[in-house]
Structures are given as structure tokens and as C-alpha cells.
Amino acid sequence: MSADSAIKILLVEDTPVVRKMELRVLKKIGFSDILEADDGEQAIARLTEQEGIDLIISDWNMPKRTGYELLTWVRSQEKYRHIPFIMVTSQAEKKQSDKAYQAGATDFISKPFEVAELKEAIDKAFGSAPEQSFQEASVPRKAAPGKALLKVAHIQITDHLPLGVLKYLITHRNISPKYFDLETRCMSGWNPVRQAIESGEVDAAFVLAPIAMDLFSANVPIRLVLLAHKNGSICVQNIRNEDGVSLSEYFKGKTFYIPHLLSVHHMLADIFLSEIGLKPGLVGKDDTNVFFEVVPPIRMQEFMVKTPTASGFTVAEPMGTKAIADGEGTLLFLSGELWQNHPCCVLVIREDAIKAHEDAVYEFVHNIVQAGRFIAYTPRTSSGIGVEFLDPDKKLGLKIPILENVLKEPMGIKTDDLFPVIEDLDIIQQYMSDKMGIGTLIDLEKFVDLRFAEAAYTDLEIQRRPSLFQKPSDIVNRLISRHR
């Protein structure tokens, strides 16, 4: 049973293109009686002017009055305190969702989200959501005798190609695991991946490093065992930039898209925009003059084209190269140019899975390392595998030549060295905490389990390639010179 489609919904979102997207989602679910508001102040006006509002769906970061301030106001008013309130926001940290719940939020969804997530939240708000059937402490289900069935989550980005290549190599018997069978789970976005590894629906996940660290800070029993890749992201500028206009002038006052608040993409974009003299941040933050907005990676190109104030985006490949190939964006920089051999996505495994099937985890990590090296040495073959693995329904429009160009780019994605370096992960958490005010500092020695990577690297005799985090101003000055 679902929520009554006749309910009246107040949708509060300051970004027009995002509000239009959310309107389409609500209408797709079946709701048509929807009021709109640009910010918290306008939302209060709508509440006082209109009778019978049954549900509030609000962003957090907005000018004039934030979504959090709107929530506390609603809960302080006798007339409105009963109205279900769903926070849909870029504020993706666990501590932010806890803050919202403590203030009286009915549910909390971090951007980017999918249709099913919003529908489930609405149904839950009205007591009609189905019961979840996830195991709270899942250990791998047995496959063949003596084997563990490892369920591994991922999304449709090149960063997760080593998993697809391993699946291909197992299917074609190039690799024959002794201790595990593999089941991959392609998920629609970061929220489902996060929920799946947190609940125990899956045993392992390829996920953004800052998301993984945030989960660990919230006592989710996971350990980081390997990197998914190094480098691999791209910063694309909207082609609308006028000739002769400096980068600082062009980006000032505009929106810039990122795939998640807790992402290295966010961090690198913040470094670049700060170095050219701007103050990047979320809407509502003091002195911000270029505004981060979280949107689904597969929608970034579309949003940039349709939004006059959109200046560009940073995203995992091949989304950026596709926008450039389509003539709708220009290259600003590759992430490897700003931080050479940087980590981004990582492989995390639940502690219960590690304890129950340690041999399977050793073998799985070993095989992922092998798959990463296969990609590095056979980019053409790997591109064909990648198109099928990342775009099985042909919705992304991936082509083998585009993916091959991504894999061959000297400063692009690297998969031949996946060894996790604690110092690199610390650079991420320290910058995001000190400079951006997001994330929670964790004990990386407890979070990172190096046993499995060390065994694979010893067995395969692989040389590690260190990252190079240079003085950002020097790198950015070179990028600006190239732009000119």
C-alpha cells in the first residue's frame, strides 16, 4: 500500500532545475497537488496561506531561511507540528541526519537520490512502507561447497571497472576462485550503496572514500581493504564561457555540480575554485560566491546544458569525456593533474564477512588487484567489458572508443596500483575537516586493514606508485595558463 496520491505536498527547493527534477519525480510517483517554495521563508508563507498541506519535502541549504530552520519552526507551531517533514539535502553526513531527526524530521534523504528512495520515504511517512528484509549482520551465504558467496555493490562509473573485469575473467575462466563465488549488485546511486553495506544486504562495496570514512565514524562495522582506482575524475567547464573572461569572473555567482558532498570530487573542486580566488560552498553559507549543488552524475551534462547559471561539474569518468565529445563542455582539468595518483573510490568489506571467510577475502582482494592490472595492460578489451558492465541497458550511451580514451589518458584513471596509503586518506579527511568543515576525523589505523593488499602485492611482486600532492597554487596557475 502506498501513500494517498491526493495528498497536498509543499516542495521547498531553491535551485530551479533541481526543483523541476523533484517535481517530475513526484508526478512520476503519482502526486499532482504540489505547491512550490524557493526557500524557508516562502515555505512559511505557503503554509500560512494554504490550508490542508499534508507533507513537506525540503532542501537544507537555502537562502533567507534554511530547511533546518524551517523544520524547527514547523515543529514549534501547534498548527503544523503534525505535518510529516522529509529533508532532501546535500548534507549527507551521518551527524547531519542525526541532527535533523533530533529536530523532528520524519525522514532524511541525501542527494543525489532515486525515485524509489523518495517514494519509500513518503510511504514510510504515512505508515505504508513495506518492512525491510535486510539482515542486520550478514555473513556471506554459502555457494558451492567450501566457498563463500560475496555480494558486492557498485555504481555505473569507470572507477568500479576492476569489479566488472574480475566478473568477466571469472565468467570466461581466466580466473577460477577457490574460496568464493561473486555476485555483483549494480545500484542506482550512492545512497543505495551506503544503505546496502550498512544493513548487511551486501558483504562489500565500491564506494567513495569519504562516505566509507563517514560510515566508519558512525560505527558501521566495515574495513577498507583496497583502493578501487587512482585518479579517474574530470572537471568540465560549460562551453558558455565568454572569450576573454577570467575563470574567476566566469565561475563567480554560478552553480557548480558535484556527485556527492562526501567525495574527493568535492574536495578537488573546492581546492581549484579557492585557488582562483573564489569562496565555494553550499547555498546559505556566509560569503559563498560559487555554489555547489549535488546532482546525479548521469544528469550533470543535461543539467549543465539546461541551466543558464551552471558553470561546470566535477565527476567520475566517463561522464565528463562524453560531455566534451558531445560538444557541450570543455576540459578544465583532470583530477590527476591536481593531485597525481590520488585515491577516490575504495573497496570496503564488512567485518563479519572478513571474520567468517578470511581466505575468501584474501583471494578476492588478490583477484581485484589482478583485474586492475588487466585493465592497465589491455585498455581496448577492458573498454568492451566496461561498456557491457557499466551500461548494460544502454541508457548512458557509452561507446568503446570513449571509454578506451579514458583508460589510455596518461593523467587519467589508474588501476594497476590499488594499494591503500593511509597518509593519502588522511590528506582527504584533514582537508575536508579543516578547510571545508565537513566529515568526522577517524582513526585510520583502525579503519584500514592492510593485510590483504600486502599479501597480494607480495605474491604478485607489484611496485607501489606514490601519490604527489603538490602545492595547489602552483598546479592551478599552470591550469589557468593553459586556459588562457
N, C-alpha and C positions, 0 to 999 in steps of 0.2 A: 504494500500500500504506500502511496506517495502523498505528499502534502497537497492540499486542495489547490487546484490551478487557479481558482478565483480569488485567492488572497491578494491584497494590495501590498506592493513592495516599494520601499524607499531605497533607491540606489544612490550612494554617495561616493563620488569619484571625481577628482579634479582634472585628470588627464582625459580630454575628449575621445581620443582614439581608443583608450583602454575602456572608457565607459561604454562606447559603442560596441566593443567586443563583448563586454559583460552583458549588455542588453541583448545581443544576439544569442548569447548562451542561455539567458533566462527564457527568451522566447522559444529557443530550441527545446528546452526542458518542458515548456508548456504554459509559462506565465505571460500574461499580457497587460495586466493592470500595474504599471510600473511608473513611479514618479522619480524624477532625477534631481540631484543637487550637486553643485560644484565643490562644496566644502561643508564643514561642520555648521557654520552659521546659517547657510542656506538650508541645510537639513533641518535645523531647529524651526526655521520659518515654515518649511513644508509641514512639519509635524503640527505646528500650531494652527496652520491654515486648513489642513486637510483632516477629515475625520476617518477613522477606520483603517489606519495603517497597521498592517499585521506583521510586517517583518522589515528590519533594517539591515542592509548589506553595505558596509562602509570600508573605505580605504583608511589607513592610519595617517600617513604623511600628506597633509593638505594645508594650504594657507589659511589664514584667519583663525580657524578652529580645527584642530586635528581630529582624527577619528577617535583617538583615545579620550580627548576632551569631550567629544560628542557622547561617547559611551558613558562617561562618568555623569554627564548632565542628564542623560536619559534615565539612568538608574537612580538619580536623585529626585526625579519627578514622579509623584504618585500616579499621575495620569498615564505616564508612558513606561514606567519601570517594568511592566509585564511583557513588553514587546520583545520578541527574540531578536538578538543582535549578533550578526555574523561579521567578524572582522576579516576582510580580504586584503592582504597587505604585502608589501615588500619586506616588512620586518619579520625575517624568517628565523631569528634566533629563538631557542627554547625559552630563554629568560623573558623574551618579549611576549611569547604566547602565554607564559605563566602570569605575566603582569596583566594581560588582557582578561584572562579567566578570573583572576582575583578581583578585577574591577566589575565583573558581571557579564562578560561576553558569553554568548551561548555556544559559539564555535569560532575557530580560528583557522584560516586558510592562507598559506603563504604563496605569493606569486613566484613563478607562473603556475597556474592551476589548470585542470582539465574539467570538462563538462561534468563528468561523473563525480568529481570531488565536490563541486558546488551543489549538485543535486542531492548527494548524500548528506551534506551539511544542512540543507533546507529540510529534508525529510526528518533528520535527527532533531532539528529544532521544533518540529511539530509531532515528535514521538512516533514517527512512522518509518524510521530507518531499520533495515534488517540487521539482525545480530551478526557481529563479526565472528568469523570462524577460525581466525589465525591462532596458531599455537604460540603461547607466551614464551616458551623456551624450547624451540625446535632444535632437534639434532637431526642430522641427515637421515632420511628414510633409506632403508636398505634397497639396493638394486639387485645386481647379480650377487651370488654368494661371495662373501668376503669383500664386497665393495660398498661404498657409501654413495648415495645419490646426492650430489652437490647441486643445489638450486642457486643460480647466480643472476642477480638483477643488473640491468644496464639500460641506457637510453640510446637514441639513434644519432650518435656523433662519432667521428673518426677516432676520438680519444679511447673508445671502447673496442676498437677493431681487434686487438690481441685476443679478446674473448671469442669473437667471430671466427678468427683464423684458427684458433685452437679447436673450436667446434667442427670446422671444416676438415682439419687434419685428422681428427678422431673419426669423423664420418667416413673419410677416404682411407682410413687405416694407416696413415703416415705416422700417427702416434696411437699407441694402444695402452691406455692407462690400466694399471694393475689394481689400484686401490679405490678408484672412483668412477662413477658414470656422471656425465654432465648434462644438466638441464638449464638452458638459458631462458631468462624472462625479460623480454623487451617491454619496457614500461614507458608510459606517455610523458613522464617528466620527473623532476627531482623529488617532488612530494611523494609520489607512489614508491619511488626507490627508498626514500627515507623511512616511510611507514613500514615497508616490507622488511627491511633489515632490523628495524626497531622491534617489530612484533614477532619476528621469527618466521615469517612467511617464507623468507629465503635464508640461506645459510651464509651468503656472501654477496657483495655488491661492488660494482664500479661506481664511484661517487666522488663528487668534488671534495678535495681535501678539507676545506673549511667546514663543510657540512659534517664530514666524518669527525672532525675535532669537536664540533658543537654537540654531536650525539654523545661522544665520549664524556664531555663535560657534564652531560645530563645523566650519567651513569648507565648508558646503554652498553651492554657487555660486548664490545667489539674490539678487535685489534687490527691495526694497519700492518699488512704483511708485504706489500709491494706497491710500486707506482704503476699506474695504467699506461703512462707515457711521459715524455718530457716535451716542452714547447707545445705547439699544436693549435694555438689560438691566433686570431687576427683582429685588427682594428680597422674597420671600414668607415670611410667618410662619405656622407651624402654627396652626390655629384652636383648638388645645387650651389656649392661654394663658388662665390663670385671671384673672378680673376683679380688679383691684387689685394684681396682681403686677407689679413693675417689669420693664422689659426686661432689665436686668442680672440680676435674680433668675431670670427665665424662661430665659434662654439658658445660664446657668451650669451646667456639668456635662453639657450636652447635645451632640448631634451636629448639625453644620450642613453641608449638601451644597453642593458646588461642581462645575462641569463639568470642570475641569482644574486641576492645580496651577499651570501656567503660563498664567494667564488674568487679565484685568482684573477678572473676577467675584471671583476670589480676593482680589485687591488691595483692591477696594472693600468686600468683606465684612470683611476684616481691619481696614480703617480704621474702619468703623462699630462693630464689636464692641470694638475697642480704645478708642474714644472713649466707650463707655458703661461703661468700667472693667473690661473682661474681658481675658484673655490668650489669644487664639485661636491655634491651631496644630494640627499633626498629633499623633496619639497617640504618647506616648513622649517628647515634648518637655517639658523642665523647666517647671513652673509653669503649664502649659496648663490652662485650665478651660472651654474650649468647643472642640470637636474637629471640624476639617474632615475631611470624607470625600468622595472623588471618586466620583461615580456618573454614569451616562449621563443626559443632560438629559431624554430621553423617559421615564426611570424615576423621576425625582425626586418627582413628585407621588405615585406609587404607594408609593415607599419611605417618604415622609413620613407617609402615612396609616397604614401598617402598622407603623411603628416608634415605640414609646412615647417613646423618648429623642430623636427627631428634632425639632429646633426650627424648621427652615425651610431655605430654599435661595436662592441667587442664580443666575440663569440667563438666557440669551438668550430673548427673546420668540419665539413666543407662549406658551411653556410656562407662565410664571407667570400670565398673564392667564387661561389655560384653568383652572388650579387654582383661581383666585379665582371664576371663573364657575361651576365645579362645586361651590362651597361648601366646599372643602377647605383653603383658605388665605386669609389676609388680606394686604393690601398693607402692607409695611413702608416701602419707598421705591423709587423709580425711580432707576436709576443716574445719569440726567441731573440729578437733584436733588442728588446728592452731588458730581458733577463735571460741570458743564454742558458739552455738546459734546465729550465725551471720545472718544478713539479706542478701538477694541476689536479687531475683526477687520480684517485688511488684505489687500491683493492683492499677492502676490509672484510674480515671474516668474524662471525660470532664466536665468542669464547667457548660456548658449549659445543660447537662443531669442532673446534680445534681440540678440545679435551677428548671428545668421543672418537675422533678419527684423525689423529695426528699424522699417520702415514699418508692418508689421502690428501691432507693439506700440503705436506711436503711435496708430493707428486704434482698436485695441481699448480702450485707456485712454480715448480720446475718447468712444467709444460707451458705456462703462460710466458715465462722468460723465453722459451724456445719459439713460441708463436710470435713474440715481439721481434726476435731476430729474423724470423722468416719474412716478416713484413719489410724489414730494412733491406734484405737481400733480394727480394722478389716483389718490387712495388707494383708491377703490371698485374701479376697473378693475384696479389693481395687486393688490388683495386677491384677486380672482378668479384672476389669473395666479399669485399666490403659493400659493394652495391647491393648484392643479394641479402647480406646480413643486416645492413642499416636501413635499407629501403625495400623490404620485401613486397609491400603493397604499391610501390611506385608512386607514392604520394609526395615524396621530396623532390623527385625529378633528378636524382643523382645519375651521373654519367661516369663511365670508367675513365675517360681522359681527364675529367676534372679531378677525380679522386687520385688518379696517378700523379697529376701535377702537385697536389697537396703532399703526397708521400715523398716526392722527389725534391721538393723545395729544400735547399741547404739549411735555411733557418727555420724550417717548418717542424712538423711533428717528428719526434724521435722515439722509437720503440725498442732499440737494440740495447739500451741500458735502463733497466727499471728498478735499480737498487734504491731503496728509500734512504735519504740522507736527513738525519734528524735536524741538522743545522739549517737546511733549506726550509723544512717545515716550520722551524722556529722563526725564520725571517717572515714568513706569511703571518703567523699569529701575532708576532710583535708589531708588525706594521699595521695590521688591521685593528689591533687593540689601541696602540699609541696614536696613530695618525688618523684613523677613521672612526674610532670609538665603537667598534663592533667586535663581537666574538668574546670568548672567555678563555683566558690563558690556562693551558693544561700541562700536566707533567708528560712530556713527550717520551721520556724513557719508559714510562708505564704503558703508553698508548701504542708505541711501535714495537712490534715483535720481529726482530731481525733474523731469527733462527732459520727461517725458511728461505729467505733470499740469500743468506750467506751459504747455505748448503748448495743451492742451485748454482751460484756463481763459482764456488769451489769446484763443483763437478764439471761445469761447462767451461771453466778457465776463461771467464769473461773479465775484461778490463773495465773498470768504472770510469765514467766521464764526469768530472765535477761541473757544477753549475758556476756561472760567473755573474754575480750581482754587482755590476759596476755602479759608479756614482751616477744617479739618474740624470742629473743636469747635463753631463757630457753626452749621454746617449740621445737625449731629447733634442739637444742642439743640433746633432747630426741629422736627426729626422726632420727637424724644421728646415734645415738647409736643403735637404732633398725635396721637401715640399715646394720650396721657393724655386 
